[in-house]
Amino acid sequence: MLSEVGAWLGATSMELAARNTINALGAHGKRIEWWSQPRRTTCLFDDTGLRAAADARDGRVAFDYYYGNGVVEGHRFAGFHSNAELGWLADVGLARYVEDMHTVLSRELPDPNIRRAKAFCGGTSDGGLVAGAFAAWDFGGGEENAGYNQCAAFLGIDSLISTDPLALQSVPALREFAGLGGGLSYQAQVAALHAGILPVSFTGIPYVEPRFFTLLAVRGAAAHYAPDEETDLHRRLPSDWIDEISTRLAFAGTYADLFGGGNALRDYRFTNTALLGMLLGDHTLNIGPMQFGLGVLDGGPVTAKTVPWPDNPDSPLSAVTGRGPRMVPTDKTALYTWRDYDQLDGIDYAPPGSEVVSIHDLATTLAAAPGDSLGFLDPYFAPRFLIDIQSAFTGTRTGDLAPIRFGDRIRQRPVLTTIGTKSWIGTAAPLFPSDTIYLDNYTHTDVNMAATHQFDSRPEAVSTTITDFILRNLP
């Protein structure tokens, strides 16, 4: 199984999905290797702080290294990279990912007959889109070497295996029109990246910028090594406007909190685990695509958030803020703790069985240093990929996207498509195939990290679905 990772994520982000699938197939007497393939940008991250935290078993060591001018073995953090240092990211997009995927697959499995019989290719989120482009890619040497002929089957986990979801390529007039207009726009955007008019990374953009993603890894380390200890990391963070905006976007309960700064995150008391949950949980975080279903706040009173709007799970706007309800603490003297996914008795807004990820699993994988396992996060994920995939979807087949030649051939291979019922991807459900499998109570990010043991002894849905698909399609 060769699986491409989603945006801003590294290889370790899929560890639970991989382990659960390996064990599920093992129960059927099958042996599988799971390869999670990250992007080259993962290597930009300085993992010294996370390594030092692992050695000391103390997340504060990582915090001091990245944000407190701390020294580790004589080395001081050089700072986060600026766009001026990262000009080469203008060329790190869909073509680079697809070619890297092909290199790994062909080098590790040099016999094309083995690849066609036993290699299952896919990914989660944007990783599934990469796998879809791989299937349509012309690698030279005739159609026999096209991407769809390199794998036995394809899997889109909360994702879509396609390069033409709007079916523009099936109508000649639309194909020509989209190709001409889209091609000109694509060339202009790529030129703007090279000229520095468009940013080559998300540096400086609140919540998705490298500084904030690194902070999530550090808070994961703190929650891993001292889960129940009261934290002060949210108060010790040096003043920085990007961090301030990022935290307000994630935490604010009202517009007064968002724009006025009242009732700020730093005003409340949390354990390390609760602070991590506050910034990543589907009942606390304001940003839907990044939410994990991993439990709820405990230890003090909470109230429903109203920013940017009150929660309504049936509204298309839930793609932005999640299906909720989202809660914010109200008592500045209470020490807020966290109830894990399997401890939800008596919580009316998150009943037992409605959450699927253990916050302790998430903390453990966030704490992993990239040098050890290529890490959970990829803070320097490049915008070029988003330009490429949007252009490919709207019909561009020029420049780096010219090798997309076999989009319709994916029908010759078995394809698994899944969507979580709490995922923001669900708003695009009309574009998904009719045999799409829906994963009950899974958010977009849950598909990577669902706990092995689910409520009421239910089987874990992602690994079970993948296992059934692989068993049906092995020779």
C-alpha positions in Angstrom: 0.0 0.0 0.0 1.6 3.3 -1.1 -0.3 6.2 0.4 0.2 9.9 -0.3 -0.3 12.2 2.7 -2.6 15.2 2.9 -1.7 18.9 2.9 0.5 20.1 5.8 0.9 16.5 7.0 3.9 14.1 7.2 4.2 10.4 7.1 3.5 9.8 10.7 0.1 11.3 10.3 -1.1 8.0 8.9 0.5 5.7 11.5 -2.8 4.6 13.1 -4.5 4.0 9.8 -1.5 1.9 8.7 -1.2 -0.1 11.9 -4.9 -0.8 12.0 -5.0 -2.0 8.4 -1.9 -4.2 8.8 -3.5 -5.8 11.8 -6.9 -6.2 10.1 -5.3 -7.9 7.1 -3.1 -10.0 9.4 -6.3 -11.4 11.0 -7.1 -12.7 7.5 -3.7 -14.3 7.1 -2.4 -11.5 4.7 0.8 -9.6 5.1 1.0 -6.0 3.9 3.7 -3.3 3.8 2.3 0.2 4.2 4.4 3.0 2.8 3.3 6.6 3.7 5.0 9.0 1.3 5.5 12.6 2.5 6.6 15.5 0.5 10.2 16.8 0.2 9.2 19.9 2.1 9.1 17.9 5.3 12.9 18.0 5.2 12.8 21.8 5.7 11.8 21.4 9.3 14.5 21.6 12.0 13.6 18.7 14.3 16.2 19.4 17.0 13.7 20.7 19.5 11.4 17.7 19.2 14.4 15.3 19.5 15.6 17.1 22.6 12.1 16.9 24.1 12.0 13.2 23.5 15.4 12.8 25.2 14.2 14.8 28.2 10.7 13.5 28.1 9.6 17.1 28.5 7.7 19.2 25.8 8.9 22.4 27.4 12.4 21.7 26.1 11.0 21.9 22.5 9.1 25.1 23.3 12.2 26.7 24.7 14.2 25.7 21.6 11.7 27.0 19.0 10.2 30.0 20.9 12.5 30.8 23.9 15.9 31.1 22.3 17.0 27.9 24.0 20.2 26.0 23.2 20.3 22.3 22.5 23.8 20.7 22.3 25.3 24.0 21.4 22.7 24.6 18.7 20.3 27.5 18.6 17.2 27.6 16.4 18.0 29.7 13.3 14.4 30.7 12.9 11.6 29.9 10.5 12.3 30.2 6.7 11.1 33.2 4.8 9.7 33.1 1.3 12.9 34.7 0.1 14.8 31.6 1.2 12.3 29.2 -0.4 12.2 30.3 -4.0 12.7 26.7 -5.2 9.2 25.8 -3.8 7.8 27.5 -6.9 8.5 24.2 -8.7 7.3 21.8 -6.0 3.8 20.9 -7.1 1.7 18.1 -8.5 4.3 17.0 -11.1 7.0 16.6 -8.4 4.7 14.6 -6.2 3.6 12.3 -9.0 7.2 11.7 -10.2 8.3 11.0 -6.7 5.5 8.5 -6.2 6.5 6.8 -9.4 10.2 6.7 -8.4 9.4 5.0 -5.1 7.0 2.5 -6.6 9.3 1.5 -9.5 12.5 1.3 -7.5 11.0 -0.7 -4.7 8.9 -2.9 -7.0 10.9 -3.0 -10.2 8.7 -5.8 -11.8 5.7 -4.1 -13.4 3.7 -7.3 -13.2 4.1 -7.3 -9.4 3.0 -3.7 -9.3 -0.1 -4.3 -11.4 -1.0 -7.3 -9.2 -0.2 -6.2 -5.7 0.5 -2.5 -5.4 -2.5 -0.6 -4.0 -2.1 3.2 -4.5 -4.0 6.0 -2.9 -4.0 8.7 -0.2 -6.0 10.8 2.2 -7.2 14.3 1.4 -4.9 16.0 -1.1 -2.9 12.7 -1.2 -5.8 11.0 -2.9 -5.8 13.8 -5.5 -2.1 13.0 -6.1 -2.9 9.4 -6.6 -5.6 10.3 -9.0 -3.2 12.4 -11.1 -0.7 9.5 -10.9 -3.3 7.2 -12.4 -3.8 9.6 -15.3 0.0 10.4 -15.8 2.0 9.6 -19.0 5.4 8.4 -17.8 6.6 7.8 -21.3 7.1 4.5 -23.1 3.5 4.1 -24.2 0.3 3.5 -22.4 1.6 0.4 -20.8 3.7 2.6 -18.5 0.9 5.0 -17.7 0.1 5.5 -14.0 -3.1 3.4 -14.0 -1.1 0.5 -15.2 1.3 0.7 -12.3 -1.2 -0.3 -9.5 -3.7 -3.0 -8.9 -6.3 -0.6 -7.5 -6.7 2.9 -6.2 -8.0 4.3 -2.9 -9.3 7.8 -2.0 -9.7 8.1 1.7 -11.8 11.2 2.3 -10.7 12.1 -1.1 -11.4 11.7 -4.8 -9.4 9.6 -7.4 -9.9 11.8 -10.4 -8.4 14.6 -12.5 -11.7 15.5 -14.1 -14.4 15.7 -11.5 -16.4 18.2 -13.5 -16.3 15.9 -16.6 -14.9 18.7 -18.8 -12.8 16.3 -20.7 -15.7 14.3 -22.0 -17.2 17.3 -24.0 -14.9 18.4 -26.8 -16.0 22.0 -26.8 -15.7 22.3 -23.0 -12.3 20.5 -23.1 -10.9 23.0 -25.6 -12.4 26.1 -23.9 -11.3 25.0 -20.4 -7.8 24.0 -21.7 -7.2 27.4 -23.4 -8.5 29.6 -20.7 -7.2 27.5 -17.8 -3.8 27.1 -19.5 -3.3 30.9 -19.7 -4.3 31.4 -16.1 -2.1 28.5 -15.0 1.0 29.9 -16.8 0.3 33.3 -15.2 0.1 31.9 -11.7 3.3 29.9 -12.1 5.1 32.9 -13.4 3.8 34.9 -10.4 5.3 32.3 -8.1 8.7 32.5 -9.8 8.6 36.3 -9.7 7.7 36.4 -6.0 4.4 38.1 -6.6 2.6 35.0 -5.2 4.1 33.4 -2.0 5.9 30.1 -2.5 5.0 29.0 1.1 2.3 29.8 3.6 4.8 31.8 5.8 3.1 34.8 7.2 -0.5 33.5 6.7 -2.2 33.0 10.1 -3.0 29.5 11.3 -1.5 27.7 8.3 2.0 29.2 8.6 5.1 27.2 9.7 5.4 28.9 13.1 1.9 27.9 14.2 2.1 24.3 12.9 5.4 23.8 14.8 3.6 25.1 17.9 1.0 22.4 17.5 3.8 19.7 17.4 5.3 21.2 20.5 2.0 21.2 22.3 1.6 17.6 21.2 4.9 16.8 22.8 3.9 18.5 26.1 0.6 16.5 26.1 2.4 13.3 25.4 5.0 13.6 28.2 2.9 15.4 30.8 -0.7 14.9 29.9 -2.3 15.9 33.2 0.1 18.6 34.2 -1.2 22.2 34.2 0.5 24.1 31.3 1.8 27.6 30.9 2.9 27.3 27.3 0.0 29.4 26.0 1.1 32.2 28.3 4.8 32.0 27.6 4.6 32.4 23.8 6.5 35.6 22.8 4.3 38.3 21.4 3.8 37.9 17.6 0.9 39.2 15.5 0.7 36.0 13.5 0.4 33.8 16.6 -2.1 36.2 18.1 -4.4 36.1 15.0 -3.9 32.3 14.6 -4.9 31.7 18.2 -8.0 34.0 18.0 -9.1 32.3 14.8 -8.9 28.9 16.5 -10.2 29.8 20.0 -12.6 32.8 19.9 -16.1 32.2 21.1 -17.7 35.5 20.0 -16.8 38.4 17.6 -15.9 40.5 20.6 -13.2 37.8 21.5 -12.1 37.6 17.9 -11.6 41.3 17.2 -11.2 42.7 20.7 -9.0 40.1 22.3 -11.1 39.6 25.3 -11.5 36.1 26.9 -8.2 35.1 25.2 -6.8 31.6 25.4 -4.1 32.8 27.7 -6.7 33.9 30.3 -7.7 30.3 31.0 -6.1 27.3 32.8 -5.6 24.0 31.0 -3.8 20.8 31.4 -1.4 20.0 28.5 -3.9 17.6 27.0 -6.8 20.1 27.3 -4.7 22.8 25.6 -4.0 20.5 22.7 -7.7 19.5 22.5 -8.8 23.1 22.6 -6.8 23.8 19.4 -7.6 20.6 17.5 -11.0 19.2 18.7 -14.1 19.2 16.6 -16.1 20.6 19.6 -13.6 23.4 20.3 -11.7 24.5 17.2 -13.3 27.0 14.8 -11.6 25.7 11.7 -13.5 22.7 10.2 -10.9 21.1 7.9 -8.4 20.7 10.8 -10.8 19.3 13.4 -10.3 15.9 15.0 -13.1 14.1 16.8 -11.1 13.4 20.0 -13.3 14.3 23.0 -14.4 17.4 24.9 -13.4 19.9 27.5 -14.0 19.0 31.1 -13.2 20.4 34.5 -15.2 23.6 34.2 -18.3 25.2 32.6 -18.5 25.8 28.8 -20.8 27.7 26.5 -21.5 27.4 22.8 -19.5 29.5 20.3 -21.2 32.0 18.0 -18.3 33.0 15.8 -18.4 33.2 12.8 -21.9 31.8 13.1 -23.9 29.5 15.4 -23.4 25.9 14.6 -25.8 24.1 12.2 -24.6 20.7 11.1 -27.0 20.7 8.1 -25.7 24.0 6.7 -23.2 24.1 3.9 -21.3 26.6 6.2 -20.4 23.7 8.4 -17.6 23.0 5.9 -15.9 26.1 7.3 -16.4 25.6 11.1 -17.3 21.9 11.4 -20.6 20.3 12.4 -20.2 21.3 16.0 -21.4 22.2 18.4 -18.2 24.1 19.4 -17.6 25.1 23.0 -15.5 27.6 24.8 -14.5 27.8 28.5 -16.1 30.4 30.7 -14.4 30.0 34.2 -11.0 31.6 34.4 -10.2 30.0 37.7 -11.1 26.4 36.9 -8.4 24.0 35.6 -9.8 22.6 32.4 -9.1 19.0 31.7 -10.1 16.7 28.8 -12.4 13.8 28.3 -11.1 11.4 25.6 -13.2 10.0 22.8 -14.3 7.0 24.9 -15.2 8.9 28.0 -18.3 10.8 26.9 -21.0 9.5 29.2 -23.3 12.4 30.1 -22.2 14.8 27.4 -25.3 15.8 25.5 -23.6 17.5 22.6 -21.1 14.7 22.1 -22.7 11.4 23.0 -20.8 8.1 23.3 -19.7 6.8 19.9 -19.7 10.2 18.3 -15.9 10.7 18.5 -13.3 8.2 17.0 -9.8 9.6 17.8 -7.9 9.2 21.1 -6.2 12.5 22.0 -3.4 10.5 23.5 -2.7 8.8 20.2 -2.7 12.2 18.5 -0.2 13.7 21.1 2.1 10.7 20.7 2.3 11.1 16.9 2.6 14.9 17.0 5.6 14.5 19.3 7.5 12.4 16.7 10.5 14.1 15.3 10.7 14.2 11.5 14.2 12.7 11.5 12.8 9.6 13.3 9.7 8.9 11.2 9.3 12.0 8.9 7.0 13.6 11.4 3.3 14.2 11.7 3.3 17.7 10.2 4.8 19.4 7.1 4.9 23.1 8.1 6.3 24.2 4.7 3.6 22.7 2.5 3.8 24.6 -0.8 0.9 26.5 -2.5 2.2 25.4 -5.9 0.3 22.1 -5.4 -3.0 23.9 -4.9 -2.5 25.9 -8.0 -1.7 22.7 -10.0 -4.6 20.6 -8.7 -7.1 23.4 -9.2 -5.8 24.0 -12.8 -5.9 20.2 -13.5 -9.5 20.0 -12.3 -10.6 22.8 -14.5 -9.0 21.3 -17.7 -5.5 22.6 -17.9 -3.2 20.1 -19.8 -0.2 22.3 -20.5 3.2 22.9 -18.9 3.8 20.6 -15.9 0.3 19.2 -16.3 0.7 18.1 -19.9 1.4 14.5 -18.9 -2.2 14.1 -17.6 -3.4 12.1 -20.6 -5.2 9.1 -19.3 -7.8 10.4 -17.0 -10.6 8.2 -18.2 -8.5 5.0 -17.9 -9.0 4.9 -14.1 -12.3 3.1 -14.9 -10.2 0.1 -15.8 -9.0 -0.3 -12.2 -11.0 -0.9 -9.0 -11.4 2.3 -7.0 -12.3 2.8 -3.4 -13.8 6.2 -2.4 -14.7 7.1 1.2 -16.1 10.3 2.9 -16.5 10.9 6.6 -20.0 11.9 7.6 -18.5 14.8 9.7 -16.0 15.8 7.0 -16.0 19.2 5.3 -15.4 17.2 2.1 -19.0 16.1 2.2 -20.0 19.5 0.7 -18.5 18.1 -2.6 -20.4 14.8 -2.4 -22.2 15.4 -5.7 -18.9 15.1 -7.5 -18.2 11.7 -5.9 -19.1 8.3 -7.4 -22.3 6.6 -6.5 -20.5 3.7 -4.7 -18.8 6.1 -2.3 -18.6 4.6 1.2 -19.6 6.9 4.1 -17.7 6.6 7.4 -20.0 7.4 10.3 -18.8 10.1 12.7 -15.4 10.6 11.0 -14.1 14.1 10.3 -11.7 14.9 7.4 -8.6 14.3 9.7 -10.0 11.4 11.7 -9.5 9.0 8.8 -5.7 9.1 9.5 -5.9 8.7 13.3 -9.0 6.7 14.4 -8.3 4.7 17.5 -8.0 0.9 17.2 -10.7 0.3 19.8 -14.0 2.0 19.0 -17.2 2.5 21.0 -19.2 -0.5 21.8 -16.5 -2.8 20.2 -17.3 -1.5 16.8 -14.6 -2.2 14.1 -12.5 0.8 13.2 -14.1 1.9 9.9 -11.2 3.1 7.8 -9.0 0.0 8.3 -12.0 -2.3 7.9 -13.1 -0.7 4.7 -9.5 -0.8 3.2 -9.1 -4.4 4.3 -12.3 -5.5 2.6 -11.3 -3.6 -0.6 -7.9 -5.2 -0.7 -9.2 -8.7 0.0 -11.7 -8.3 -2.9 -9.0 -7.2 -5.3 -6.0 -9.4 -4.6 -5.3 -12.0 -7.3 
